[in-house]
Amino acid sequence: MFRYLIALIFTLAGTGVQAEPLFPNSVVSNDLEFIKVSDPSALASLALVGRDRREMPGKATPGLFSDNVFIFEASYSDGAVLEFWAHRRFKSEARALKTVAPVACAVGRLPIKMRQHLDHVVLHTGDHTAHAEDLGRFFMIYEKNVAKRLRTHDLDETVFHESVHATLDVPHAKSRAWRRAQQRDQAVLTAYAADHPKGEDLAETALFAYTHFKTPGRLPDEVTVAMTQLVPARLKVLEKILPLKTARDGGSSHCR
């Protein structure tokens, strides 16, 4: 399929005809491992530090604030400390930890600057897809969806995608440089980005670009060739704005 697609891309290049996206979306519509669970996680420690009232927006949660939220504190090897707020509907620390721990490990595999710009993470019960708040610099993720993404090896990619929204959308998604890059490129990498050019194109493209720049050779050659042919202007912008440096392994047993 990719060989045919690449041939089509090269045929369309320079003709002004829009090439088809490579995938429906970046995270769950392919078998690519952009980020591996074997990659080092900077998570050093994770502990419940109390229960308190917090702002807990969610897709199926009435009201904005919730009492008795489980407050977990994660420390990372680069010195960053981040709180994970698990809704009281988890009912027990043990149940909440089963969702918090893998998410905290995935956050530990983010670039240092991206993790340091996260304010906190909100965790809910239920089965909804993750979403982010760019101005508040946090994202929301759900228990059953975390379990699904773990089974399909897509949790790290989900956390990266939402962290791009939370830490890079402002100010880059609406920047002049990004808008110009979108205009110059003849296509998009995913149909999701095509359907939501203002809200999703940056995060969708960033996952491919990060893997391409951070771990050259991890993406299949066919994908790399297609990507560089389809979105060269976007890649130039992302090469400037994407942080790549990651921290050393934090040694947490949660990430083994």
Kinemage of the C-alpha trace (Angstrom):
@kinemage 1
@onewidth
@group {chain A} dominant
@subgroup {mainchain}
@vectorlist {calphas} color= white
{ca met a 1} P 0.000 0.000 0.000
{ca phe a 2} L 2.734 2.458 0.992
{ca arg a 3} L 4.660 1.853 -2.226
{ca tyr a 4} L 1.559 2.690 -4.221
{ca leu a 5} L 0.878 5.718 -2.054
{ca ile a 6} L 4.416 7.059 -2.411
{ca ala a 7} L 4.244 6.618 -6.188
{ca leu a 8} L 0.998 8.558 -6.166
{ca ile a 9} L 2.523 11.308 -4.020
{ca phe a 10} L 5.460 11.749 -6.373
{ca thr a 11} L 3.085 11.756 -9.343
{ca leu a 12} L 0.977 14.482 -7.758
{ca ala a 13} L 3.924 16.548 -6.532
{ca gly a 14} L 4.095 19.788 -8.423
{ca thr a 15} L 0.731 19.279 -10.121
{ca gly a 16} L -1.295 21.272 -7.611
{ca val a 17} L -3.463 18.218 -6.926
{ca gln a 18} L -4.004 17.456 -3.247
{ca ala a 19} L -2.595 14.048 -2.244
{ca glu a 20} L -4.580 11.814 0.075
{ca pro a 21} L -3.586 11.724 3.782
{ca leu a 22} L -1.414 8.817 4.890
{ca phe a 23} L -3.713 7.727 7.735
{ca pro a 24} L -7.138 8.517 9.198
{ca asn a 25} L -5.385 9.771 12.360
{ca ser a 26} L -1.949 9.678 13.939
{ca val a 27} L -2.544 7.564 17.047
{ca val a 28} L -4.946 4.642 16.615
{ca ser a 29} L -5.311 4.104 12.857
{ca asn a 30} L -1.899 2.531 12.306
{ca asp a 31} L 0.545 0.086 13.900
{ca leu a 32} L 3.420 2.555 14.111
{ca glu a 33} L 5.249 2.769 17.432
{ca phe a 34} L 6.220 6.409 17.557
{ca ile a 35} L 7.201 6.141 21.230
{ca lys a 36} L 8.016 2.786 22.824
{ca val a 37} L 7.259 1.679 26.369
{ca ser a 38} L 10.883 0.528 26.467
{ca asp a 39} L 12.059 4.118 25.972
{ca pro a 40} L 13.342 5.576 29.271
{ca ser a 41} L 10.773 7.278 31.483
{ca ala a 42} L 11.941 10.065 33.771
{ca leu a 43} L 9.384 9.147 36.448
{ca ala a 44} L 11.246 8.784 39.745
{ca ser a 45} L 8.432 8.592 42.293
{ca leu a 46} L 4.649 8.650 42.468
{ca ala a 47} L 2.620 8.958 45.652
{ca leu a 48} L -0.794 9.978 46.917
{ca val a 49} L -0.348 13.213 48.866
{ca gly a 50} L -3.949 13.814 49.885
{ca arg a 51} L -7.518 14.411 48.797
{ca asp a 52} L -8.907 17.850 48.067
{ca arg a 53} L -11.237 19.988 45.979
{ca arg a 54} L -10.096 20.538 42.398
{ca glu a 55} L -11.347 21.816 39.070
{ca met a 56} L -12.188 18.604 37.198
{ca pro a 57} L -13.662 19.305 33.757
{ca gly a 58} L -14.708 16.205 31.868
{ca lys a 59} L -16.950 14.881 29.127
{ca ala a 60} L -19.414 13.156 31.466
{ca thr a 61} L -18.927 14.963 34.766
{ca pro a 62} L -21.590 17.376 36.006
{ca gly a 63} L -20.179 20.608 37.365
{ca leu a 64} L -16.688 21.973 37.105
{ca phe a 65} L -15.368 21.323 40.624
{ca ser a 66} L -15.184 18.088 42.577
{ca asp a 67} L -14.430 17.346 46.224
{ca asn a 68} L -12.316 14.475 47.574
{ca val a 69} L -10.172 14.273 44.456
{ca phe a 70} L -7.186 11.919 44.753
{ca ile a 71} L -4.038 14.069 44.471
{ca phe a 72} L -0.989 12.161 43.279
{ca glu a 73} L 2.413 13.827 43.081
{ca ala a 74} L 4.920 12.620 40.499
{ca ser a 75} L 8.591 13.551 40.644
{ca tyr a 76} L 10.822 13.256 37.584
{ca ser a 77} L 14.569 12.870 37.161
{ca asp a 78} L 14.910 16.368 35.687
{ca gly a 79} L 13.484 17.893 38.870
{ca ala a 80} L 9.968 18.458 37.546
{ca val a 81} L 7.064 17.772 39.894
{ca leu a 82} L 3.579 17.270 38.461
{ca glu a 83} L 0.222 16.580 40.077
{ca phe a 84} L -2.233 14.013 38.746
{ca trp a 85} L -5.825 14.596 39.882
{ca ala a 86} L -8.004 11.473 39.889
{ca his a 87} L -11.754 11.960 40.322
{ca arg a 88} L -13.405 10.656 43.476
{ca arg a 89} L -15.382 8.203 41.316
{ca phe a 90} L -12.269 6.026 41.300
{ca lys a 91} L -13.320 5.346 44.915
{ca ser a 92} L -9.986 3.916 46.055
{ca glu a 93} L -6.323 4.825 45.850
{ca ala a 94} L -5.490 1.419 44.393
{ca arg a 95} L -7.967 1.750 41.551
{ca ala a 96} L -6.885 5.304 40.782
{ca leu a 97} L -3.223 4.309 40.787
{ca lys a 98} L -3.825 1.711 38.054
{ca thr a 99} L -4.683 4.565 35.698
{ca val a 100} L -2.436 7.275 37.112
{ca ala a 101} L 0.768 5.197 37.030
{ca pro a 102} L 0.908 4.380 33.297
{ca val a 103} L -0.054 7.944 32.418
{ca ala a 104} L 2.656 9.306 34.727
{ca cys a 105} L 5.170 6.970 33.066
{ca ala a 106} L 4.110 8.186 29.629
{ca val a 107} L 4.497 11.788 30.769
{ca gly a 108} L 8.016 10.784 31.826
{ca arg a 109} L 8.832 9.941 28.219
{ca leu a 110} L 7.878 13.416 27.004
{ca pro a 111} L 10.555 15.962 26.107
{ca ile a 112} L 11.720 17.859 29.192
{ca lys a 113} L 10.383 21.252 28.140
{ca met a 114} L 6.999 19.826 27.211
{ca arg a 115} L 6.619 18.096 30.580
{ca gln a 116} L 7.774 21.198 32.449
{ca his a 117} L 5.080 23.245 30.723
{ca leu a 118} L 2.290 20.909 31.823
{ca asp a 119} L 0.394 22.309 34.794
{ca his a 120} L -1.337 19.077 35.873
{ca val a 121} L -3.241 16.061 34.510
{ca val a 122} L -6.918 15.259 35.162
{ca leu a 123} L -8.069 11.626 35.274
{ca his a 124} L -11.665 10.413 35.138
{ca thr a 125} L -13.457 7.090 35.171
{ca gly a 126} L -15.408 6.186 32.044
{ca asp a 127} L -14.593 5.505 28.427
{ca his a 128} L -14.065 8.752 26.564
{ca thr a 129} L -11.194 9.911 24.396
{ca ala a 130} L -8.623 12.243 25.902
{ca his a 131} L -8.763 15.993 25.363
{ca ala a 132} L -6.730 19.003 26.418
{ca glu a 133} L -7.014 22.576 27.642
{ca asp a 134} L -4.433 24.737 25.913
{ca leu a 135} L -4.765 27.870 28.044
{ca gly a 136} L -4.802 25.915 31.306
{ca arg a 137} L -1.969 23.675 30.071
{ca phe a 138} L -3.439 20.357 31.160
{ca phe a 139} L -5.153 17.378 29.598
{ca met a 140} L -7.940 15.030 30.646
{ca ile a 141} L -7.821 11.268 30.181
{ca tyr a 142} L -10.210 8.425 31.061
{ca glu a 143} L -9.789 5.096 32.837
{ca lys a 144} L -11.181 2.674 30.252
{ca asn a 145} L -9.593 4.516 27.359
{ca val a 146} L -6.219 4.330 29.103
{ca ala a 147} L -6.675 0.556 29.413
{ca lys a 148} L -7.515 0.313 25.710
{ca arg a 149} L -4.548 2.427 24.663
{ca leu a 150} L -2.226 0.308 26.812
{ca arg a 151} L -3.423 -2.854 25.068
{ca thr a 152} L -2.868 -1.347 21.619
{ca his a 153} L 0.453 0.328 22.531
{ca asp a 154} L -1.049 3.763 21.883
{ca leu a 155} L -0.972 5.375 25.335
{ca asp a 156} L 2.349 7.175 24.903
{ca glu a 157} L 1.198 8.570 21.575
{ca thr a 158} L -2.066 9.722 23.149
{ca val a 159} L -0.233 11.489 25.973
{ca phe a 160} L 2.154 13.120 23.499
{ca his a 161} L -0.704 14.303 21.280
{ca glu a 162} L -2.617 15.845 24.179
{ca ser a 163} L 0.555 17.360 25.622
{ca val a 164} L 1.194 19.112 22.312
{ca his a 165} L -2.261 20.646 22.631
{ca ala a 166} L -1.596 21.618 26.239
{ca thr a 167} L 1.906 23.034 25.793
{ca leu a 168} L 2.421 24.030 22.147
{ca asp a 169} L -0.962 24.988 20.676
{ca val a 170} L -0.521 28.347 22.390
{ca pro a 171} L 1.149 30.173 20.704
{ca his a 172} L 2.072 28.023 17.698
{ca ala a 173} L -1.172 26.553 16.297
{ca lys a 174} L -2.400 29.978 15.205
{ca ser a 175} L 0.993 31.495 14.476
{ca arg a 176} L 1.808 33.090 11.151
{ca ala a 177} L 4.655 30.629 10.589
{ca trp a 178} L 2.382 27.610 11.023
{ca arg a 179} L -0.398 29.032 8.855
{ca arg a 180} L 2.089 29.755 6.085
{ca ala a 181} L 3.474 26.231 6.317
{ca gln a 182} L -0.032 24.811 5.983
{ca gln a 183} L -0.579 26.882 2.856
{ca arg a 184} L 2.733 25.866 1.285
{ca asp a 185} L 2.334 22.134 1.777
{ca gln a 186} L 0.186 20.300 -0.741
{ca ala a 187} L -1.350 17.839 1.697
{ca val a 188} L -1.778 16.748 5.309
{ca leu a 189} L -0.594 13.583 7.026
{ca thr a 190} L -3.948 12.510 8.486
{ca ala a 191} L -7.603 12.888 7.631
{ca tyr a 192} L -8.213 14.105 11.184
{ca ala a 193} L -5.825 16.989 10.571
{ca ala a 194} L -7.553 17.732 7.268
{ca asp a 195} L -10.938 17.856 8.976
{ca his a 196} L -9.642 20.099 11.785
{ca pro a 197} L -6.795 22.197 10.332
{ca lys a 198} L -6.925 24.848 13.056
{ca gly a 199} L -7.341 22.556 16.035
{ca glu a 200} L -5.611 19.255 15.233
{ca asp a 201} L -3.073 19.683 12.430
{ca leu a 202} L -0.239 20.759 14.730
{ca ala a 203} L -0.675 17.881 17.189
{ca glu a 204} L -1.234 15.316 14.431
{ca thr a 205} L 1.853 16.346 12.480
{ca ala a 206} L 3.994 16.832 15.594
{ca leu a 207} L 3.885 13.141 16.530
{ca phe a 208} L 5.355 12.121 13.167
{ca ala a 209} L 7.887 14.959 13.250
{ca tyr a 210} L 9.022 14.215 16.811
{ca thr a 211} L 9.723 10.574 16.017
{ca his a 212} L 11.464 11.535 12.775
{ca phe a 213} L 13.760 14.047 14.502
{ca lys a 214} L 14.238 12.273 17.845
{ca thr a 215} L 14.699 8.674 16.703
{ca pro a 216} L 15.664 8.638 13.000
{ca gly a 217} L 14.915 5.294 11.409
{ca arg a 218} L 12.113 4.335 13.797
{ca leu a 219} L 9.418 5.195 11.276
{ca pro a 220} L 9.246 2.913 8.233
{ca asp a 221} L 11.160 4.286 5.266
{ca glu a 222} L 7.944 4.512 3.265
{ca val a 223} L 6.339 6.731 5.892
{ca thr a 224} L 9.412 8.940 6.178
{ca val a 225} L 9.591 9.450 2.416
{ca ala a 226} L 5.880 10.183 2.177
{ca met a 227} L 5.979 12.573 5.136
{ca thr a 228} L 8.914 14.598 3.852
{ca gln a 229} L 7.263 14.825 0.444
{ca leu a 230} L 3.831 15.805 1.760
{ca val a 231} L 4.581 18.319 4.518
{ca pro a 232} L 8.110 19.753 4.152
{ca ala a 233} L 7.090 23.254 5.226
{ca arg a 234} L 5.414 21.990 8.382
{ca leu a 235} L 8.473 19.898 9.213
{ca lys a 236} L 10.702 22.969 9.005
{ca val a 237} L 8.495 24.810 11.491
{ca leu a 238} L 8.278 21.823 13.833
{ca glu a 239} L 12.041 21.343 13.739
{ca lys a 240} L 12.294 24.788 15.331
{ca ile a 241} L 9.508 24.573 17.905
{ca leu a 242} L 9.486 20.906 18.988
{ca pro a 243} L 11.585 20.182 22.079
{ca leu a 244} L 13.524 16.944 21.656
{ca lys a 245} L 15.666 16.539 24.772
{ca thr a 246} L 14.405 13.895 27.170
{ca ala a 247} L 15.529 13.200 30.738
{ca arg a 248} L 17.405 10.184 32.046
{ca asp a 249} L 15.493 7.185 33.345
{ca gly a 250} L 13.962 7.931 36.731
{ca gly a 251} L 14.001 4.317 37.859
{ca ser a 252} L 10.382 4.085 38.991
{ca ser a 253} L 9.082 0.546 39.385
{ca his a 254} L 5.766 1.739 37.940
{ca cys a 255} L 7.405 1.984 34.516
{ca arg a 256} L 8.899 -1.509 34.395
